[in-house]
Amino acid sequence: MGGNSFKDAEVQCGESKGSYQRVKGNLGQMVNVWDDISVFVTYDDLLKDVLMSKELTIQWLMKEKLIASKQNYAKCGEEMSLSECEDRSDGYRWECRKQAGGRRHKQTLSIRKGSWFEGSNLTTEEMLKYTYWWCQDLDQWQIRRQLKINPNTAVDCDSFCREIREVTMLQKSEKIGRPGKTVQIDESKVGKRKYHRGHRVEGQWVFGGIEEDTRKCFLVPVEDRSEATLLPIIREWIEPGTLIVSDCWKSYSKLSENGYLHETVNHSKEFVNSKGYNTNKQEGHWRHMKTSLPIFGTRKEHFSSYLAEFMWRYKHKDSDTFKVFLRDTKALYLFN
């Protein structure tokens, strides 16, 4: 195929508009499931609208700005053309056959260049399928069986998806609480004590806070629970003037001196203090977080990415996580 344009998808694949025309909006108009954030994308939508053919897949990826829609060859500065090929799983590559310095050259470039697909051993179709099922929170072994990929590839894909979420959560992090708002804070240890060759493994401490009446929260792996460790994190994540509810741990004793209102609950005597304050929401958050972690254990260096994934899923519980994933990924790679 010459040039860098495609045939119209509707002409080439008459079935491809099926899901675009199936869902009606408030006034009876047909809704594009990919553009309307309120309409959830089903796996059938993905198959019909994106994965029906390699050409349709590449066209959609360009339209959604998940891969570059044009490339210039640095040596001659000319725009490259998109051509079909049989030596790459994507079925297409960028080519330049221009002249530079009086000499003709032929240069090829992967359509994945600079995208989140670059470096993956999977086809673009497999990557989209893996991402879709990962966003639906399927277990890694379930996705592996669906796609018939080897365990190492699945582990790499899973790590990649978590890393994307971790970067996104860091970039979009914002303080929680404000005057008139209440934030519950607590620390918890993840992992049981184990003995291996005489060495004791204590697990990983995590410090967290959650805003009452919203889904705003933070979770941070920490080495200890000292005031020197926890107080800077509180300043970083919680707005001054917020009412903070905590247990009676000594590291929280100076919150009032640092611009916060402070209520405590003595868990050795009560779950709710005399004024009606409690840390039940944060306690429930710990239970959900620990359930989300792999049952086979987690290395300390991976904790931050698992916590980021949990917070991302918690934050977008009522959203289409596949659409959110694609939107956030596009923001990281910034294709025009």
C-alpha positions in Angstrom: 0.0 0.0 0.0 1.6 3.3 -1.1 1.4 6.6 0.8 0.4 7.0 4.4 -3.4 6.7 4.1 -5.8 3.9 4.4 -8.9 2.9 2.6 -12.1 3.9 4.4 -12.7 1.3 7.1 -16.5 1.3 6.4 -15.9 0.4 2.7 -13.2 -2.1 3.4 -15.0 -3.9 6.3 -18.7 -3.5 6.1 -19.1 -5.1 9.5 -16.8 -2.7 11.3 -19.5 -0.2 12.1 -21.7 -2.7 13.9 -21.1 -1.5 17.5 -20.8 2.1 16.5 -24.5 1.9 15.4 -25.8 -0.3 18.2 -26.0 2.1 21.2 -28.5 5.1 21.1 -27.9 8.3 23.0 -30.4 10.4 24.9 -32.1 11.8 21.8 -31.9 8.6 19.8 -28.7 9.4 18.0 -26.2 6.6 17.4 -23.3 6.8 19.9 -19.7 6.0 19.1 -18.7 3.7 22.0 -15.1 4.9 21.8 -15.9 8.6 22.1 -18.6 8.5 24.7 -17.0 8.0 28.1 -20.4 6.8 29.6 -20.6 3.9 27.1 -18.6 0.9 28.1 -16.5 -0.9 25.5 -17.2 -4.6 25.3 -14.8 -7.3 24.0 -17.1 -7.6 20.9 -16.7 -3.9 20.3 -12.9 -4.3 20.3 -13.1 -7.2 17.9 -15.5 -5.5 15.5 -14.3 -2.0 15.6 -10.5 -2.5 15.9 -9.3 -6.0 15.4 -11.2 -7.1 12.3 -8.1 -6.7 10.1 -4.5 -5.5 10.5 -5.3 -2.5 8.3 -8.3 -1.5 10.5 -6.2 -2.0 13.6 -3.4 0.3 12.5 -5.9 2.9 11.2 -7.6 2.9 14.6 -4.3 3.1 16.5 -3.3 6.2 14.4 -6.8 7.8 14.8 -6.6 7.3 18.6 -3.0 8.6 18.7 -1.6 5.4 20.2 1.0 5.2 17.4 2.3 8.0 15.1 0.2 8.8 12.1 3.3 10.1 10.3 7.1 9.9 10.4 9.9 11.9 9.0 13.3 10.4 8.1 16.0 12.4 10.0 18.6 12.0 7.2 16.6 13.7 4.5 13.8 15.4 6.5 11.2 13.9 4.2 7.9 12.4 5.3 8.0 8.6 5.1 5.3 6.5 3.5 3.4 3.7 5.1 3.8 0.4 3.3 2.6 -3.2 3.7 5.2 -5.8 4.5 5.4 -9.5 5.3 8.5 -9.4 7.5 6.9 -7.8 10.5 4.0 -9.0 12.6 2.3 -5.6 12.3 2.0 -6.0 8.6 3.1 -2.4 7.9 6.2 -0.3 8.2 7.4 3.2 7.5 9.6 3.6 4.4 11.7 6.4 2.8 13.1 6.0 -0.7 14.1 9.6 -1.3 17.4 11.2 -2.3 19.8 12.9 0.1 23.1 14.4 -0.9 22.7 13.2 -4.5 22.3 9.5 -3.4 19.1 7.5 -3.2 18.5 5.6 0.0 16.0 3.2 1.5 15.2 3.5 5.1 12.6 1.5 7.1 11.1 2.2 10.5 8.7 0.3 12.7 5.2 1.7 13.1 5.7 1.1 16.9 8.6 3.6 17.1 8.1 5.8 20.2 4.9 4.2 21.2 3.9 2.0 24.2 4.0 -1.0 21.8 7.7 -0.6 21.2 9.8 -3.4 22.7 6.9 -5.8 23.1 7.1 -9.3 21.7 3.4 -9.5 21.2 1.5 -8.3 18.1 -0.4 -5.1 18.3 -3.6 -7.1 18.3 -2.4 -9.3 21.2 -1.2 -6.2 23.2 -4.7 -4.6 22.8 -6.4 -7.9 23.9 -4.0 -8.3 26.9 -4.6 -4.7 27.9 -8.4 -5.1 27.6 -8.4 -8.2 29.9 -5.9 -6.6 32.3 -8.2 -3.6 32.7 -11.1 -6.0 33.4 -8.9 -7.3 36.3 -8.6 -10.9 35.0 -5.8 -12.9 36.6 -2.6 -13.2 34.7 -3.0 -16.9 34.1 -6.5 -16.4 32.7 -5.2 -13.8 30.2 -2.3 -16.1 29.3 -4.7 -19.0 28.5 -6.9 -16.7 26.4 -4.0 -15.4 24.3 -1.9 -18.6 24.4 1.3 -16.8 25.4 4.1 -18.0 27.5 4.4 -17.1 31.3 7.4 -14.8 30.9 5.7 -12.7 28.3 2.6 -12.5 30.5 4.7 -11.4 33.4 6.4 -8.7 31.3 3.0 -7.4 30.0 1.6 -7.3 33.5 4.6 -5.4 34.8 4.3 -3.0 31.9 0.7 -2.3 32.6 1.4 -1.6 36.2 4.3 0.7 35.4 2.1 2.7 33.1 -0.4 3.1 35.9 2.3 4.0 38.4 3.7 6.8 36.2 0.2 8.1 35.5 -0.7 8.1 39.2 2.5 10.0 40.0 1.8 12.6 37.3 -1.8 13.1 38.3 -1.3 13.0 42.1 -3.0 15.7 44.0 -3.4 16.5 47.7 -6.5 15.3 49.5 -8.6 17.0 52.1 -9.1 20.7 52.8 -10.8 22.8 55.5 -14.1 21.2 56.2 -13.0 17.7 54.9 -12.0 14.7 57.0 -9.2 12.3 56.2 -8.6 9.0 58.0 -4.9 7.9 58.2 -3.3 4.7 59.3 -0.3 2.4 58.7 -0.4 -1.3 58.0 2.2 -4.1 57.4 1.7 -6.2 54.2 3.1 -9.7 54.3 3.6 -12.2 57.0 6.8 -13.1 58.9 8.7 -15.8 57.2 11.9 -17.6 57.9 14.3 -18.6 55.2 17.8 -19.8 55.9 17.8 -18.1 59.2 16.8 -14.7 58.0 13.5 -13.1 59.1 11.4 -11.2 56.6 9.1 -8.7 58.2 7.0 -7.6 55.2 6.4 -4.1 54.0 5.0 -1.1 55.9 2.4 1.0 54.0 1.1 4.3 55.1 -2.2 5.6 53.7 -5.0 8.1 54.0 -8.5 8.3 52.6 -10.9 11.2 52.4 -14.4 10.6 53.8 -17.3 10.9 51.3 -15.0 10.6 48.2 -12.7 8.1 46.6 -9.6 10.3 47.0 -6.7 8.4 48.7 -3.0 7.8 48.9 -0.9 4.8 49.7 2.9 5.0 50.2 5.4 2.2 51.0 7.5 3.2 54.0 10.5 1.8 55.8 9.3 2.7 59.2 6.5 4.4 61.1 8.6 7.2 62.7 7.4 10.8 62.9 10.4 11.7 60.7 9.0 9.4 58.0 5.3 9.9 58.3 5.0 13.7 58.9 6.6 14.8 55.6 4.2 12.3 53.7 1.2 13.9 55.5 2.4 17.4 54.5 2.9 16.1 50.9 -0.5 14.5 50.6 -3.0 16.3 52.9 -4.0 19.9 52.6 -3.6 22.1 55.8 -6.8 22.7 57.7 -8.0 19.2 57.1 -9.5 17.2 60.0 -7.3 14.1 60.4 -8.5 11.1 62.2 -5.9 8.5 63.4 -5.1 6.0 66.1 -3.0 7.1 69.1 0.4 6.3 67.4 3.0 8.7 68.8 4.2 9.8 65.3 0.9 11.7 64.9 1.2 13.7 68.2 2.3 17.0 66.4 -0.4 17.1 63.7 -2.1 20.1 65.4 1.2 22.0 65.4 1.5 21.4 61.6 -1.7 23.1 60.6 -4.2 20.2 60.9 -7.2 19.5 63.1 -6.7 16.1 64.8 -9.0 13.5 66.4 -7.7 10.2 67.8 -9.3 6.8 68.3 -7.8 4.5 71.0 -8.2 1.1 69.3 -7.3 -0.7 72.5 -10.5 0.6 74.0 -12.9 1.7 71.2 -13.6 1.7 67.5 -15.4 5.0 67.6 -14.4 7.8 69.9 -16.7 9.9 72.1 -17.3 12.4 69.3 -18.2 9.7 66.8 -15.0 9.7 64.8 -13.5 6.4 63.5 -11.0 5.0 61.0 -13.3 2.4 59.6 -13.0 3.5 56.0 -9.2 3.3 56.0 -9.4 -0.1 57.7 -11.7 -1.3 55.0 -9.3 0.2 52.4 -6.5 -2.0 53.9 -8.6 -5.1 53.5 -9.3 -4.4 49.8 -5.7 -3.5 49.1 -4.3 -6.6 50.7 -6.8 -8.8 48.8 -5.6 -7.2 45.5 -2.0 -8.2 46.0 -0.7 -11.4 44.4 -1.2 -14.4 46.7 2.3 -15.7 46.0 3.9 -12.6 47.5 5.3 -9.3 46.3 8.9 -8.1 46.2 9.5 -4.9 48.0 10.7 -3.1 44.9 7.4 -3.9 43.2 5.2 -2.7 46.0 4.8 0.9 44.6 3.5 -0.4 41.3 1.0 -2.8 42.9 -0.2 0.1 45.2 -0.5 2.4 42.1 -2.6 -0.3 40.3 -4.9 -0.7 43.3 -5.4 3.1 43.7 -6.0 3.4 39.9 -8.6 0.7 40.0 -10.2 2.1 43.1 -10.3 5.7 41.7 -11.9 4.5 38.4 -14.1 1.8 39.8 -17.2 3.2 38.1 -15.5 4.1 34.8 -14.5 2.1 31.8 -11.0 1.2 32.8 -10.0 0.2 29.3 -10.9 3.7 28.0 -9.1 5.3 31.0 -6.0 3.2 30.3 -5.9 4.2 26.7 -6.5 7.9 27.5 -3.7 7.9 30.1 -1.3 6.1 27.8 -1.9 8.6 25.0 -1.1 11.4 27.4 2.3 9.8 28.2 3.4 9.4 24.6 1.9 12.6 23.1 1.6 11.7 19.4 0.2 14.5 17.3 
